[in-house]
């Protein structure tokens, strides 16, 4: 039996699950984990992995966060080349091997930034897509659904903080759950698919109708 002292590194999520939670495809998740080769006029080149976990098997929570960051940047139309430059720059600038887990990326749809405070309290944004160039403009956080403790992502609201579904590697073995009661969304889906009515599920788990319906929309998006 393998023991993981850091629960955030325990293999937990399949490619399909990670892709669904991060709103991308399993193929993209696989490419971001393992890297890929591509042809150019100068010959075949290779792009390295974007995540820091294993290239095969199940993903850990930390890898899931990394995938979510990349997916958020791609959904914001940030070119993959700039995503890679930003990651490499952050590694060098902050001396962090896996910056996607520890640095809160921000984007204006073209570049990627981190927010910093000057010693005098003034605020600035560092443009990681342009090798650390300071950018003095307002940008919107595309990862406001991640919570951090001591600078490290520890909790993720995959549908946004307005929806009561959260993923925390320390709760329910990292499975998505209804935040108020700690009931896994998978347990709610299983009972629903077994023929239980929404009213019965509400009674069984002491949940509200809104919580049950949110869990079912999360687990069964096509059915919803």
C-alpha positions as a LaTeX table, in Angstrom:
\begin{tabular}{lrrr}
\hline
Residue & $x$ (\AA) & $y$ (\AA) & $z$ (\AA) \\
\hline
Unk1 & 0.00 & 0.00 & 0.00 \\
Unk2 & 1.41 & 3.37 & $-1.04$ \\
Unk3 & 1.08 & 6.13 & 1.55 \\
Unk4 & 1.01 & 9.74 & 0.37 \\
Unk5 & 2.00 & 12.14 & 3.16 \\
Unk6 & 0.72 & 14.98 & 0.99 \\
Unk7 & $-2.88$ & 14.19 & 0.07 \\
Unk8 & $-2.68$ & 16.68 & $-2.77$ \\
Unk9 & $-0.22$ & 14.33 & $-4.52$ \\
Unk10 & $-2.37$ & 11.18 & $-4.26$ \\
Unk11 & $-3.42$ & 9.84 & $-7.73$ \\
Unk12 & $-7.18$ & 10.39 & $-7.73$ \\
Unk13 & $-8.63$ & 11.65 & $-11.02$ \\
Unk14 & $-8.88$ & 9.88 & $-14.36$ \\
Unk15 & $-8.11$ & 11.74 & $-17.58$ \\
Unk16 & $-11.83$ & 11.94 & $-18.34$ \\
Unk17 & $-12.65$ & 13.30 & $-14.87$ \\
Unk18 & $-9.86$ & 15.89 & $-14.96$ \\
Unk19 & $-10.93$ & 16.99 & $-18.43$ \\
Unk20 & $-14.56$ & 17.37 & $-17.40$ \\
Unk21 & $-13.73$ & 19.31 & $-14.25$ \\
Unk22 & $-11.31$ & 21.61 & $-16.13$ \\
Unk23 & $-13.61$ & 22.02 & $-19.15$ \\
Unk24 & $-11.20$ & 20.64 & $-21.70$ \\
Unk25 & $-10.64$ & 17.33 & $-23.52$ \\
Unk26 & $-8.90$ & 14.18 & $-22.27$ \\
Unk27 & $-6.56$ & 14.49 & $-25.27$ \\
Unk28 & $-5.49$ & 17.97 & $-24.14$ \\
Unk29 & $-4.93$ & 16.77 & $-20.59$ \\
Unk30 & $-2.75$ & 13.91 & $-21.87$ \\
Unk31 & $-0.71$ & 16.29 & $-24.06$ \\
Unk32 & $-0.18$ & 18.77 & $-21.25$ \\
Unk33 & 1.01 & 15.97 & $-18.95$ \\
Unk34 & 3.34 & 14.15 & $-21.32$ \\
Unk35 & 4.35 & 16.80 & $-23.85$ \\
Unk36 & 4.23 & 16.09 & $-27.57$ \\
Unk37 & 6.29 & 16.18 & $-30.74$ \\
Unk38 & 5.35 & 18.26 & $-33.79$ \\
Unk39 & 6.89 & 18.74 & $-37.25$ \\
Unk40 & 8.48 & 22.01 & $-38.41$ \\
Unk41 & 10.49 & 23.03 & $-41.48$ \\
Unk42 & 13.60 & 22.59 & $-39.36$ \\
Unk43 & 12.59 & 19.09 & $-38.32$ \\
Unk44 & 10.63 & 17.56 & $-35.47$ \\
Unk45 & 10.46 & 19.55 & $-32.26$ \\
Unk46 & 9.10 & 18.61 & $-28.87$ \\
Unk47 & 7.08 & 20.56 & $-26.34$ \\
Unk48 & 7.68 & 19.44 & $-22.79$ \\
Unk49 & 4.99 & 18.68 & $-20.19$ \\
Unk50 & 3.15 & 21.52 & $-18.47$ \\
Unk51 & 2.29 & 19.63 & $-15.30$ \\
Unk52 & 4.65 & 18.26 & $-12.69$ \\
Unk53 & 3.12 & 14.85 & $-12.02$ \\
Unk54 & 3.43 & 11.50 & $-13.74$ \\
Unk55 & 2.74 & 11.42 & $-17.47$ \\
Unk56 & 0.36 & 8.47 & $-17.21$ \\
Unk57 & $-2.20$ & 7.06 & $-14.81$ \\
Unk58 & $-4.42$ & 9.08 & $-12.53$ \\
Unk59 & $-3.90$ & 12.77 & $-11.76$ \\
Unk60 & $-3.32$ & 14.18 & $-8.30$ \\
Unk61 & $-5.13$ & 17.26 & $-7.00$ \\
Unk62 & $-1.99$ & 19.31 & $-7.67$ \\
Unk63 & $-1.96$ & 18.13 & $-11.28$ \\
Unk64 & $-5.67$ & 18.85 & $-11.56$ \\
Unk65 & $-4.98$ & 22.43 & $-10.46$ \\
Unk66 & $-2.22$ & 22.76 & $-13.06$ \\
Unk67 & $-4.55$ & 21.46 & $-15.76$ \\
Unk68 & $-7.26$ & 23.87 & $-14.60$ \\
Unk69 & $-4.88$ & 26.83 & $-14.83$ \\
Unk70 & $-3.80$ & 25.94 & $-18.37$ \\
Unk71 & $-7.40$ & 25.32 & $-19.42$ \\
Unk72 & $-8.50$ & 28.68 & $-17.97$ \\
Unk73 & $-5.75$ & 30.45 & $-19.88$ \\
Unk74 & $-6.70$ & 28.67 & $-23.10$ \\
Unk75 & $-10.39$ & 29.48 & $-22.58$ \\
Unk76 & $-9.32$ & 33.12 & $-22.24$ \\
Unk77 & $-7.68$ & 32.81 & $-25.69$ \\
Unk78 & $-4.10$ & 33.03 & $-24.40$ \\
Unk79 & $-1.90$ & 31.31 & $-27.04$ \\
Unk80 & $-0.24$ & 28.10 & $-25.84$ \\
Unk81 & 3.18 & 29.51 & $-26.70$ \\
Unk82 & 2.62 & 32.35 & $-24.23$ \\
Unk83 & 1.37 & 29.92 & $-21.60$ \\
Unk84 & 4.63 & 28.00 & $-21.89$ \\
Unk85 & 6.73 & 31.17 & $-21.78$ \\
Unk86 & 4.85 & 32.31 & $-18.69$ \\
Unk87 & 5.46 & 29.01 & $-16.90$ \\
Unk88 & 9.18 & 29.01 & $-17.73$ \\
Unk89 & 9.51 & 32.66 & $-16.70$ \\
Unk90 & 7.70 & 32.05 & $-13.41$ \\
Unk91 & 10.02 & 29.13 & $-12.63$ \\
Unk92 & 13.06 & 31.35 & $-13.10$ \\
Unk93 & 11.57 & 34.47 & $-11.53$ \\
Unk94 & 10.26 & 32.81 & $-8.37$ \\
Unk95 & 12.47 & 29.73 & $-8.13$ \\
Unk96 & 9.40 & 27.47 & $-8.03$ \\
Unk97 & 9.39 & 24.18 & $-9.92$ \\
Unk98 & 5.60 & 24.00 & $-10.29$ \\
Unk99 & 4.39 & 27.61 & $-10.43$ \\
Unk100 & 0.90 & 26.73 & $-11.64$ \\
Unk101 & 0.16 & 25.46 & $-8.13$ \\
Unk102 & 1.60 & 28.43 & $-6.27$ \\
Unk103 & 1.20 & 31.55 & $-8.38$ \\
Unk104 & $-2.15$ & 33.14 & $-9.09$ \\
Unk105 & $-2.18$ & 33.73 & $-12.82$ \\
Unk106 & $-4.14$ & 36.61 & $-14.22$ \\
Unk107 & $-4.93$ & 37.40 & $-17.81$ \\
Unk108 & $-6.31$ & 40.14 & $-20.00$ \\
Unk109 & $-7.01$ & 37.63 & $-22.78$ \\
Unk110 & $-3.61$ & 38.03 & $-24.46$ \\
Unk111 & $-0.94$ & 37.88 & $-21.77$ \\
Unk112 & $-0.51$ & 36.18 & $-18.38$ \\
Unk113 & 0.32 & 38.12 & $-15.22$ \\
Unk114 & 0.92 & 37.72 & $-11.52$ \\
Unk115 & $-0.01$ & 40.34 & $-8.96$ \\
Unk116 & 2.65 & 41.70 & $-6.60$ \\
Unk117 & 2.97 & 44.42 & $-3.96$ \\
Unk118 & 5.87 & 46.87 & $-3.84$ \\
Unk119 & 7.58 & 47.57 & $-0.45$ \\
Unk120 & 5.70 & 50.89 & $-0.26$ \\
Unk121 & 2.37 & 49.10 & $-0.70$ \\
Unk122 & 1.93 & 50.04 & $-4.35$ \\
Unk123 & 0.40 & 47.40 & $-6.58$ \\
Unk124 & 1.89 & 46.13 & $-9.81$ \\
Unk125 & 1.38 & 43.33 & $-12.31$ \\
Unk126 & 4.29 & 41.30 & $-13.67$ \\
Unk127 & 3.79 & 40.15 & $-17.25$ \\
Unk128 & 5.08 & 36.58 & $-17.35$ \\
Unk129 & 4.33 & 36.17 & $-21.04$ \\
Unk130 & 6.94 & 38.81 & $-21.80$ \\
Unk131 & 9.68 & 37.52 & $-19.54$ \\
Unk132 & 8.75 & 39.50 & $-16.44$ \\
Unk133 & 7.99 & 42.89 & $-18.00$ \\
Unk134 & 5.87 & 45.03 & $-15.65$ \\
Unk135 & 2.41 & 45.80 & $-17.05$ \\
Unk136 & 0.49 & 48.71 & $-15.53$ \\
Unk137 & $-3.09$ & 47.90 & $-16.40$ \\
Unk138 & $-6.12$ & 46.24 & $-14.92$ \\
Unk139 & $-6.53$ & 42.58 & $-15.70$ \\
Unk140 & $-9.15$ & 40.08 & $-14.66$ \\
Unk141 & $-8.47$ & 36.99 & $-12.60$ \\
Unk142 & $-9.46$ & 33.87 & $-14.51$ \\
Unk143 & $-8.88$ & 31.60 & $-11.51$ \\
Unk144 & $-11.07$ & 33.17 & $-8.85$ \\
Unk145 & $-12.45$ & 29.70 & $-8.23$ \\
Unk146 & $-9.21$ & 28.54 & $-6.56$ \\
Unk147 & $-8.51$ & 29.05 & $-2.85$ \\
Unk148 & $-4.97$ & 29.36 & $-1.54$ \\
Unk149 & $-3.34$ & 28.73 & 1.82 \\
Unk150 & 0.25 & 29.82 & 2.38 \\
Unk151 & 0.47 & 30.64 & $-1.32$ \\
Unk152 & $-0.51$ & 27.12 & $-2.47$ \\
Unk153 & $-3.81$ & 26.12 & $-4.08$ \\
Unk154 & $-5.69$ & 23.86 & $-1.65$ \\
Unk155 & $-9.32$ & 24.00 & $-2.78$ \\
Unk156 & $-11.08$ & 24.37 & $-6.12$ \\
Unk157 & $-14.65$ & 25.36 & $-6.94$ \\
Unk158 & $-14.90$ & 23.83 & $-10.44$ \\
Unk159 & $-18.23$ & 25.51 & $-11.24$ \\
Unk160 & $-17.35$ & 28.81 & $-9.55$ \\
Unk161 & $-17.87$ & 29.90 & $-5.94$ \\
Unk162 & $-21.59$ & 30.57 & $-6.52$ \\
Unk163 & $-22.17$ & 26.81 & $-6.97$ \\
Unk164 & $-21.84$ & 24.72 & $-3.76$ \\
Unk165 & $-19.51$ & 22.10 & $-5.27$ \\
Unk166 & $-15.88$ & 22.01 & $-4.15$ \\
Unk167 & $-12.82$ & 19.78 & $-4.59$ \\
Unk168 & $-10.44$ & 19.52 & $-1.63$ \\
Unk169 & $-7.84$ & 16.71 & $-1.44$ \\
Unk170 & $-8.32$ & 16.60 & 2.34 \\
Unk171 & $-12.07$ & 15.89 & 2.16 \\
Unk172 & $-13.89$ & 12.85 & 0.67 \\
Unk173 & $-10.58$ & 11.52 & $-0.70$ \\
Unk174 & $-10.48$ & 14.43 & $-3.15$ \\
Unk175 & $-13.85$ & 13.68 & $-4.72$ \\
Unk176 & $-16.11$ & 16.65 & $-5.55$ \\
Unk177 & $-18.60$ & 17.24 & $-2.74$ \\
Unk178 & $-21.42$ & 19.52 & $-1.59$ \\
Unk179 & $-19.62$ & 21.99 & 0.61 \\
Unk180 & $-22.23$ & 22.45 & 3.37 \\
Unk181 & $-22.71$ & 18.76 & 4.16 \\
Unk182 & $-19.57$ & 17.10 & 2.79 \\
Unk183 & $-21.63$ & 14.68 & 0.64 \\
Unk184 & $-19.82$ & 13.59 & $-2.52$ \\
Unk185 & $-21.52$ & 14.44 & $-5.79$ \\
Unk186 & $-20.83$ & 10.87 & $-6.91$ \\
Unk187 & $-22.97$ & 9.50 & $-4.07$ \\
Unk188 & $-25.83$ & 11.78 & $-5.11$ \\
Unk189 & $-25.48$ & 10.72 & $-8.75$ \\
Unk190 & $-25.41$ & 7.03 & $-7.80$ \\
Unk191 & $-28.66$ & 7.25 & $-5.84$ \\
Unk192 & $-30.34$ & 9.24 & $-8.58$ \\
Unk193 & $-29.31$ & 6.74 & $-11.26$ \\
Unk194 & $-30.49$ & 3.90 & $-9.02$ \\
Unk195 & $-33.98$ & 5.38 & $-9.23$ \\
Unk196 & $-34.14$ & 7.50 & $-6.09$ \\
Unk197 & $-36.20$ & 10.66 & $-6.42$ \\
Unk198 & $-34.71$ & 14.06 & $-5.74$ \\
Unk199 & $-37.01$ & 14.33 & $-2.71$ \\
Unk200 & $-35.64$ & 11.04 & $-1.31$ \\
Unk201 & $-32.04$ & 12.17 & $-1.85$ \\
Unk202 & $-32.80$ & 15.47 & $-0.11$ \\
Unk203 & $-34.14$ & 13.51 & 2.88 \\
Unk204 & $-31.32$ & 10.93 & 2.92 \\
Unk205 & $-28.48$ & 13.46 & 2.92 \\
Unk206 & $-30.20$ & 16.44 & 4.57 \\
Unk207 & $-29.56$ & 18.62 & 1.55 \\
Unk208 & $-31.53$ & 21.38 & $-0.10$ \\
Unk209 & $-33.10$ & 20.91 & $-3.53$ \\
Unk210 & $-30.67$ & 23.47 & $-4.91$ \\
Unk211 & $-27.69$ & 21.47 & $-3.62$ \\
Unk212 & $-28.95$ & 18.18 & $-5.04$ \\
Unk213 & $-29.74$ & 19.72 & $-8.42$ \\
Unk214 & $-26.31$ & 21.42 & $-8.51$ \\
Unk215 & $-24.62$ & 18.07 & $-7.79$ \\
Unk216 & $-26.63$ & 16.33 & $-10.54$ \\
Unk217 & $-25.87$ & 19.07 & $-13.07$ \\
Unk218 & $-22.21$ & 18.70 & $-12.21$ \\
Unk219 & $-22.18$ & 14.90 & $-12.45$ \\
Unk220 & $-24.64$ & 14.52 & $-15.31$ \\
Unk221 & $-24.22$ & 17.62 & $-17.51$ \\
Unk222 & $-25.64$ & 15.96 & $-20.60$ \\
Unk223 & $-28.68$ & 14.68 & $-18.76$ \\
Unk224 & $-29.18$ & 18.08 & $-17.13$ \\
\hline
\end{tabular}
